[in-house]
């Protein structure tokens, strides 16, 4: 039984070595990964230079930010209003675009005025 196990183990190691899964060159260090040439550094929190740097996040999709944000999972009626607008780079910051429909929806849903509306 031990002989069969030793042969099986030897065959496994030989397969892994020939398939490229393991290397016998122990002295050569692994190459250091380099960042992609096209990688754009992440701007400071909330800041952006283009719409592509802004994402919709939060458990209910209520946050517009330049990185994924974790929030509590609750739902408020005004969250439905975010489907009437888009998340993008507005004045160098990720924000929901103000539209008359969005502002009216927020006002009706929560009784509050939209940010920046009068």
MARSE-779596 format. One record per residue (C-alpha): x, y, z; residue number from 1; residue in three letters. Coordinates in steps of 0.05 Angstrom, whole numbers, plus 5000, padded with zeros to 4 digits. Layout:
<atom><px>X</px><py>Y</py><pz>Z</pz><seq>NUM</seq><type>ALA</type></atom>
...
// end
This chain:
<atom><px>5000</px><py>5000</py><pz>5000</pz><seq>1</seq><type>UNK</type></atom>
<atom><px>5056</px><py>5049</py><pz>5017</pz><seq>2</seq><type>UNK</type></atom>
<atom><px>5089</px><py>5034</py><pz>4950</pz><seq>3</seq><type>UNK</type></atom>
<atom><px>5025</px><py>5052</py><pz>4912</pz><seq>4</seq><type>UNK</type></atom>
<atom><px>5018</px><py>5116</py><pz>4952</pz><seq>5</seq><type>UNK</type></atom>
<atom><px>5090</px><py>5135</py><pz>4938</pz><seq>6</seq><type>UNK</type></atom>
<atom><px>5080</px><py>5123</py><pz>4863</pz><seq>7</seq><type>UNK</type></atom>
<atom><px>5015</px><py>5163</py><pz>4863</pz><seq>8</seq><type>UNK</type></atom>
<atom><px>5049</px><py>5221</py><pz>4900</pz><seq>9</seq><type>UNK</type></atom>
<atom><px>5107</px><py>5219</py><pz>4851</pz><seq>10</seq><type>UNK</type></atom>
<atom><px>5060</px><py>5221</py><pz>4791</pz><seq>11</seq><type>UNK</type></atom>
<atom><px>5022</px><py>5280</py><pz>4821</pz><seq>12</seq><type>UNK</type></atom>
<atom><px>5086</px><py>5320</py><pz>4832</pz><seq>13</seq><type>UNK</type></atom>
<atom><px>5110</px><py>5303</py><pz>4761</pz><seq>14</seq><type>UNK</type></atom>
<atom><px>5043</px><py>5325</py><pz>4732</pz><seq>15</seq><type>UNK</type></atom>
<atom><px>5043</px><py>5391</py><pz>4771</pz><seq>16</seq><type>UNK</type></atom>
<atom><px>5115</px><py>5405</py><pz>4751</pz><seq>17</seq><type>UNK</type></atom>
<atom><px>5103</px><py>5392</py><pz>4677</pz><seq>18</seq><type>UNK</type></atom>
<atom><px>5038</px><py>5431</py><pz>4676</pz><seq>19</seq><type>UNK</type></atom>
<atom><px>5071</px><py>5493</py><pz>4703</pz><seq>20</seq><type>UNK</type></atom>
<atom><px>5033</px><py>5493</py><pz>4769</pz><seq>21</seq><type>UNK</type></atom>
<atom><px>5097</px><py>5486</py><pz>4809</pz><seq>22</seq><type>UNK</type></atom>
<atom><px>5168</px><py>5507</py><pz>4793</pz><seq>23</seq><type>UNK</type></atom>
<atom><px>5233</px><py>5472</py><pz>4811</pz><seq>24</seq><type>UNK</type></atom>
<atom><px>5271</px><py>5538</py><pz>4808</pz><seq>25</seq><type>UNK</type></atom>
<atom><px>5267</px><py>5556</py><pz>4882</pz><seq>26</seq><type>UNK</type></atom>
<atom><px>5323</px><py>5608</py><pz>4880</pz><seq>27</seq><type>UNK</type></atom>
<atom><px>5289</px><py>5655</py><pz>4831</pz><seq>28</seq><type>UNK</type></atom>
<atom><px>5243</px><py>5704</py><pz>4867</pz><seq>29</seq><type>UNK</type></atom>
<atom><px>5174</px><py>5716</py><pz>4838</pz><seq>30</seq><type>UNK</type></atom>
<atom><px>5169</px><py>5778</py><pz>4795</pz><seq>31</seq><type>UNK</type></atom>
<atom><px>5142</px><py>5840</py><pz>4829</pz><seq>32</seq><type>UNK</type></atom>
<atom><px>5075</px><py>5859</py><pz>4799</pz><seq>33</seq><type>UNK</type></atom>
<atom><px>5074</px><py>5928</py><pz>4768</pz><seq>34</seq><type>UNK</type></atom>
<atom><px>5012</px><py>5971</py><pz>4764</pz><seq>35</seq><type>UNK</type></atom>
<atom><px>4979</px><py>5973</py><pz>4696</pz><seq>36</seq><type>UNK</type></atom>
<atom><px>5003</px><py>6031</py><pz>4653</pz><seq>37</seq><type>UNK</type></atom>
<atom><px>4931</px><py>6054</py><pz>4643</pz><seq>38</seq><type>UNK</type></atom>
<atom><px>4912</px><py>6053</py><pz>4717</pz><seq>39</seq><type>UNK</type></atom>
<atom><px>4887</px><py>6120</py><pz>4740</pz><seq>40</seq><type>UNK</type></atom>
<atom><px>4901</px><py>6137</py><pz>4812</pz><seq>41</seq><type>UNK</type></atom>
<atom><px>4838</px><py>6144</py><pz>4854</pz><seq>42</seq><type>UNK</type></atom>
<atom><px>4825</px><py>6217</py><pz>4871</pz><seq>43</seq><type>UNK</type></atom>
<atom><px>4811</px><py>6239</py><pz>4942</pz><seq>44</seq><type>UNK</type></atom>
<atom><px>4744</px><py>6217</py><pz>4972</pz><seq>45</seq><type>UNK</type></atom>
<atom><px>4686</px><py>6245</py><pz>4931</pz><seq>46</seq><type>UNK</type></atom>
<atom><px>4729</px><py>6281</py><pz>4879</pz><seq>47</seq><type>UNK</type></atom>
<atom><px>4728</px><py>6264</py><pz>4805</pz><seq>48</seq><type>UNK</type></atom>
<atom><px>4750</px><py>6288</py><pz>4737</pz><seq>49</seq><type>UNK</type></atom>
<atom><px>4700</px><py>6250</py><pz>4695</pz><seq>50</seq><type>UNK</type></atom>
<atom><px>4633</px><py>6213</py><pz>4700</pz><seq>51</seq><type>UNK</type></atom>
<atom><px>4669</px><py>6146</py><pz>4693</pz><seq>52</seq><type>UNK</type></atom>
<atom><px>4701</px><py>6156</py><pz>4761</pz><seq>53</seq><type>UNK</type></atom>
<atom><px>4633</px><py>6159</py><pz>4796</pz><seq>54</seq><type>UNK</type></atom>
<atom><px>4593</px><py>6097</py><pz>4816</pz><seq>55</seq><type>UNK</type></atom>
<atom><px>4525</px><py>6084</py><pz>4847</pz><seq>56</seq><type>UNK</type></atom>
<atom><px>4533</px><py>6045</py><pz>4911</pz><seq>57</seq><type>UNK</type></atom>
<atom><px>4503</px><py>6035</py><pz>4980</pz><seq>58</seq><type>UNK</type></atom>
<atom><px>4456</px><py>5979</py><pz>4997</pz><seq>59</seq><type>UNK</type></atom>
<atom><px>4396</px><py>6013</py><pz>4965</pz><seq>60</seq><type>UNK</type></atom>
<atom><px>4435</px><py>6048</py><pz>4909</pz><seq>61</seq><type>UNK</type></atom>
<atom><px>4427</px><py>6115</py><pz>4943</pz><seq>62</seq><type>UNK</type></atom>
<atom><px>4500</px><py>6137</py><pz>4943</pz><seq>63</seq><type>UNK</type></atom>
<atom><px>4538</px><py>6170</py><pz>4886</pz><seq>64</seq><type>UNK</type></atom>
<atom><px>4612</px><py>6168</py><pz>4901</pz><seq>65</seq><type>UNK</type></atom>
<atom><px>4680</px><py>6156</py><pz>4870</pz><seq>66</seq><type>UNK</type></atom>
<atom><px>4687</px><py>6089</py><pz>4905</pz><seq>67</seq><type>UNK</type></atom>
<atom><px>4640</px><py>6035</py><pz>4930</pz><seq>68</seq><type>UNK</type></atom>
<atom><px>4608</px><py>6054</py><pz>4996</pz><seq>69</seq><type>UNK</type></atom>
<atom><px>4578</px><py>6006</py><pz>5047</pz><seq>70</seq><type>UNK</type></atom>
<atom><px>4514</px><py>6030</py><pz>5081</pz><seq>71</seq><type>UNK</type></atom>
<atom><px>4460</px><py>6001</py><pz>5125</pz><seq>72</seq><type>UNK</type></atom>
<atom><px>4406</px><py>5964</py><pz>5086</pz><seq>73</seq><type>UNK</type></atom>
<atom><px>4343</px><py>6003</py><pz>5093</pz><seq>74</seq><type>UNK</type></atom>
<atom><px>4296</px><py>6032</py><pz>5042</pz><seq>75</seq><type>UNK</type></atom>
<atom><px>4265</px><py>6101</py><pz>5042</pz><seq>76</seq><type>UNK</type></atom>
<atom><px>4212</px><py>6126</py><pz>4993</pz><seq>77</seq><type>UNK</type></atom>
<atom><px>4259</px><py>6179</py><pz>4965</pz><seq>78</seq><type>UNK</type></atom>
<atom><px>4308</px><py>6125</py><pz>4942</pz><seq>79</seq><type>UNK</type></atom>
<atom><px>4261</px><py>6111</py><pz>4883</pz><seq>80</seq><type>UNK</type></atom>
<atom><px>4276</px><py>6182</py><pz>4858</pz><seq>81</seq><type>UNK</type></atom>
<atom><px>4348</px><py>6164</py><pz>4842</pz><seq>82</seq><type>UNK</type></atom>
<atom><px>4322</px><py>6126</py><pz>4781</pz><seq>83</seq><type>UNK</type></atom>
<atom><px>4302</px><py>6195</py><pz>4752</pz><seq>84</seq><type>UNK</type></atom>
<atom><px>4373</px><py>6221</py><pz>4751</pz><seq>85</seq><type>UNK</type></atom>
<atom><px>4444</px><py>6198</py><pz>4741</pz><seq>86</seq><type>UNK</type></atom>
<atom><px>4506</px><py>6194</py><pz>4783</pz><seq>87</seq><type>UNK</type></atom>
<atom><px>4564</px><py>6233</py><pz>4753</pz><seq>88</seq><type>UNK</type></atom>
<atom><px>4620</px><py>6283</py><pz>4762</pz><seq>89</seq><type>UNK</type></atom>
<atom><px>4588</px><py>6350</py><pz>4777</pz><seq>90</seq><type>UNK</type></atom>
<atom><px>4635</px><py>6408</py><pz>4792</pz><seq>91</seq><type>UNK</type></atom>
<atom><px>4693</px><py>6361</py><pz>4808</pz><seq>92</seq><type>UNK</type></atom>
<atom><px>4652</px><py>6318</py><pz>4858</pz><seq>93</seq><type>UNK</type></atom>
<atom><px>4611</px><py>6255</py><pz>4848</pz><seq>94</seq><type>UNK</type></atom>
<atom><px>4538</px><py>6275</py><pz>4856</pz><seq>95</seq><type>UNK</type></atom>
<atom><px>4468</px><py>6261</py><pz>4832</pz><seq>96</seq><type>UNK</type></atom>
<atom><px>4451</px><py>6306</py><pz>4773</pz><seq>97</seq><type>UNK</type></atom>
<atom><px>4396</px><py>6357</py><pz>4790</pz><seq>98</seq><type>UNK</type></atom>
<atom><px>4336</px><py>6353</py><pz>4744</pz><seq>99</seq><type>UNK</type></atom>
<atom><px>4267</px><py>6382</py><pz>4755</pz><seq>100</seq><type>UNK</type></atom>
<atom><px>4237</px><py>6312</py><pz>4758</pz><seq>101</seq><type>UNK</type></atom>
<atom><px>4288</px><py>6289</py><pz>4810</pz><seq>102</seq><type>UNK</type></atom>
<atom><px>4277</px><py>6350</py><pz>4853</pz><seq>103</seq><type>UNK</type></atom>
<atom><px>4201</px><py>6343</py><pz>4850</pz><seq>104</seq><type>UNK</type></atom>
<atom><px>4205</px><py>6269</py><pz>4866</pz><seq>105</seq><type>UNK</type></atom>
<atom><px>4249</px><py>6281</py><pz>4927</pz><seq>106</seq><type>UNK</type></atom>
<atom><px>4202</px><py>6336</py><pz>4951</pz><seq>107</seq><type>UNK</type></atom>
<atom><px>4141</px><py>6291</py><pz>4944</pz><seq>108</seq><type>UNK</type></atom>
<atom><px>4173</px><py>6229</py><pz>4973</pz><seq>109</seq><type>UNK</type></atom>
<atom><px>4204</px><py>6259</py><pz>5035</pz><seq>110</seq><type>UNK</type></atom>
<atom><px>4174</px><py>6327</py><pz>5043</pz><seq>111</seq><type>UNK</type></atom>
<atom><px>4245</px><py>6354</py><pz>5039</pz><seq>112</seq><type>UNK</type></atom>
<atom><px>4274</px><py>6398</py><pz>4986</pz><seq>113</seq><type>UNK</type></atom>
<atom><px>4327</px><py>6370</py><pz>4939</pz><seq>114</seq><type>UNK</type></atom>
<atom><px>4398</px><py>6389</py><pz>4956</pz><seq>115</seq><type>UNK</type></atom>
<atom><px>4414</px><py>6456</py><pz>4925</pz><seq>116</seq><type>UNK</type></atom>
<atom><px>4342</px><py>6472</py><pz>4906</pz><seq>117</seq><type>UNK</type></atom>
<atom><px>4306</px><py>6535</py><pz>4931</pz><seq>118</seq><type>UNK</type></atom>
// end
